[in-house]
Amino acid sequence: MKSTAQKLILLSFVLALIAAGTIFLYLQSLKAPKETTKEITVLVAAETIPSRTLISKKMITEIKVPDNSIFGDYIKDSSKIMGKYAKETILKDEGFHIDKLLDKDGNELSLKIDSDYRAISISVTGDSGVSDLLKPGDYVDIITYIAEKKEGSQVVRPDEAKIVLQNIKLLAVDKQLTSEDKAIDKTTDKDKAVTNFLVTLSIPKAEVEKLVLAESIGSIKLALRPLKDDTTTTTTEGTTWEELNMSANSGKAATSNQENNLVASNQENSAGNIITSENNSKESYKSYTVKPGDTLKKISRKFYGDAKKYTSIKEANHIKNENLISPGKVLKIPILQ
């Protein structure tokens, strides 16, 4: 009995020591100063920023985060973020990393396209692409040549050359995006120049279809515009073989009018020279080759400025049905006094 009491006393003493030690440690912890975690300020997205979006000041906000190595790559200077594009979607509260940003003046083709324009590439050669001397940033006019088309022996579409687009910006030559970029070596293994190359053009989106059609049904040439700031455009109706020949011969007709009148008397000059009537009077004509979509009234408006004078053309060409004029037919257009 006495032995049991001694054991209980000893156990109580041990428990008392443990409790005292625990209380002592607790009291010591209350006296120890609390450790403070160092924080830093980082910049994060104030909202979700879709890719290809120009980043503005309102899209950036500051937050406090622990000074941890995981935040070391975050950009901390807003001037290095504003004015750049998001290369990919940046989520709200996500930090800005340099590899997710695109410089506004960087070599990204999509950043060089103005609003309402589209980039489209066409294949040209040395002789159709200004002897391979074109550089990114140049401006060109685009000319298409469409060959004559016949249905049987009848010409339904004459040879024609026409300026289809003007003042078009050249975005790239092959993969050369700036004039400072190193041009791609265009030589073969036999050190012969490669004639074909690609040019990428900035085309108004409303004109893209026109360029695609022109390239598909005809051939294209580029005409380099001057370096000076010249944005003027010229309205043209295209040139046919007959009109080209008429222009070439007009000088000869002016210098030897009497001789030409004798030769041309009682003839219809399909080349487009001025010709005299059968009785060799002062009445004279010009020639015109009918184009698809032409009507006598439309031709009358073109030459006289008045659609109602179409009857003069009808009578001069002995046309019975004014609605039946075939493309390719050469008409005499009376020169009205």
LINVENHU-V162045 format. One record per pair of residues at least 12 apart in sequence whose C-alpha atoms are under 10 Angstrom apart, sorted by the first residue. I is the first residue (numbers start at 1). J is the second residue. Records with the same first field share a line. If there is no record, write none. Layout:
BEGIN
I->J  J
END
This chain:
BEGIN
37->65  66  67
38->64  65  66  67  68
39->63  64  65  66  67  68
40->63  64  65  66  67  68  71  76
41->62  63  64  65  66  67  71  76
42->61  62  63  64  65  66  67  71  72  73  74  75  76  77  78  95  96
43->60  61  62  63  64  74  75  76  77  78  81  93  94  95  96  97
44->59  60  61  62  63  74  75  76  78  90  91  92  93  94  95  96  97
45->58  59  60  61  62  90  91  92  93  94  95  96
46->58  59  60  61  62  63  90  91  92  93  94  95
47->59  60  61  90  91  92  93  94
48->89  90  91  92  93  94
49->85  86  87  88  89  90  91  92  94
50->85  86  87  88  89  90  91
51->85  86  87  88  89  90  100  101  102
52->84  85  86  87  88  89  101  102  110  111
53->83  84  85  86  87  88  89  90  101  102
54->81  82  83  84  85  86  87  101  102  103  104
55->81  82  83  84  85  86  101
56->78  81  82  83  84  85
57->78  79  81  82  83
58->82
59->81  82  92
60->78  81  82  92  93  95  96
61->78  92  93  95
62->76  78  93  95
63->93  95
71->95  97
72->97
73->95  96  97  98  99
74->94  95  96  97  98
75->95  96  97  98
76->95  96  97
78->96
80->96  98  101  103
81->96  97  98  101  102  103
82->101  103
83->101  102  103  104
84->100  101  102  103  104  105  106
85->100  101  102  103  104  111
86->98  99  100  101  102  103
87->99  100  101  102  103
88->100  101  102
106->177
107->176  177  178  181
108->177
109->171  172  175  177  200
112->171  177  202
113->169  171  201  202  203
114->202  203  204
115->204  205
116->202  203  204  205  206
117->201  202  203  204  205  206  207  208
118->200  201  202  203  204  205  206  207  208
119->169  170  171  172  200  201  202  203  204  205  208
120->170  171  198  199  200  201  202  203  208  211  212
121->170  171  172  173  174  197  198  199  200  201  202  203  212
122->174  197  198  199  200  201  211  212  215  220
123->174  196  197  198  199  200  215  220
124->195  196  197  198  199  219  220  221  222
125->194  195  196  197  198  199  220  221  222
126->193  194  195  196  197
127->195  196  221  222
128->143  195  196  219  220  221  222  223
129->195  196  197  198  199  220  221  222  223  224
130->221  222  223  224
131->195
132->173  195  196  197
133->173  224
134->170  172  173  179  199  222  223  224
135->170  171  172  173  176  177  178  179  180  181  183  199
136->169  170  171  172  173  174  175  176  177  178  179  180  181  199  200  201
137->168  169  170  171  172  173  177  178  179  201  227
138->167  168  169  170  171  172  179  201  224  225  226  227
139->166  167  168  169  170  171  201  202  222  223  224  225  226  227  229  230  231
140->165  166  167  168  169  170  201  221  222  223  224  225  226
141->163  164  165  166  167  168  169  221  222  223  224  225  233
142->162  163  164  165  166  167  168  211  214  220  221  222  223  224
143->161  162  163  164  165  166  211  214  215  218  219  220  221  222  223  238
144->160  161  162  163  164  165  211  214  215  217  218  219  220  221  222  238
145->159  160  161  162  163  164  214  215  217  218  219  220  221  238  239  240
146->158  159  160  161  162  214  215  216  217  218  219  220  240
147->159  160  161  217  218  219  240
148->160  240  241  328
149->328
150->327  328
154->326  327  328  329
155->290  291  326  327  328  329
156->290  291  292  326  327  328  329
157->240  289  290  291  292  326  327  328
158->239  240  241  242  289  290  291  292  327  328  329
159->239  240  241  242  328
160->218  237  238  239  240  241  242  243  244
161->218  219  220  237  238  239  240  241
162->214  220  236  237  238  239  240
163->220  221  222  223  234  235  236  237  238  239
164->207  210  211  214  220  235  236  237  238
165->203  204  207  208  210  211  222  233  234
166->203  222  223  225  231  232  233  234  235
167->202  203  223  224  225  230  231  232  233
168->201  202  203  204  222  224  225  231
169->200  201  202  203  225
170->199  200  201  202  203
171->199  200  201  202
172->198  199  200  201  202
173->197  198  199  200  201
174->196  197  198  199  200
175->197  198  199  200
176->199  200
177->200
240->288  289  291
241->271  289
242->270  271  272  273  287  288  289  330
243->270  271  272  273  287  288  289
244->271  272
245->270  271  272  273
246->269  270  271  272  273  274  286  287  288
247->271  272  273
248->271  273
249->271  272  273  274
250->272  273  274
251->273
252->273
253->273  274  275
254->274
257->274  275
260->273  274  275  276
261->274  275  276  277  280  281  282  284
262->275  276  280
263->275  276
264->276  277  278  280
265->277  278  279  280  281
266->278  279  280
268->285  286  287  317  330  331  332
269->285  286  287  288  330  331  332
270->286  287  288  289  329  330  331  332
271->286  287  288  289  330
272->285  286  287  288  289  330  331  332  333
273->285  286  287  288
274->286  287  332  333  334  335
275->287  332  334  335
276->334
277->316  334
282->335  337
283->334  335  336  337
284->332  333  334  335  336  337
285->313  316  331  332  333  334  335  336
286->303  331  332  333  334  335
287->330  331  332  333  334
288->303  328  329  330  331  332  333
289->326  327  328  329  330  331  332
290->325  326  327  328  329  330  331
291->325  326  327  328  329  330
292->325  326  327  328
293->325  326  327
294->323  325  326  327
295->307  310  322  323  324  325  326  327
296->308  309  310  311  312  313  314  319  322  323  324  325  331
297->309  310  311  313  314  322  323
298->310
299->313  331  333
300->312  313  314  333
303->333  334  335  336
304->333  334  335  336
309->336
310->322  333
312->332  333  334  335  336
313->331  332  333  334  335
314->331  332  333  334
315->332  334
316->331  332  333  334
317->330  331  332  333  334
319->331
END
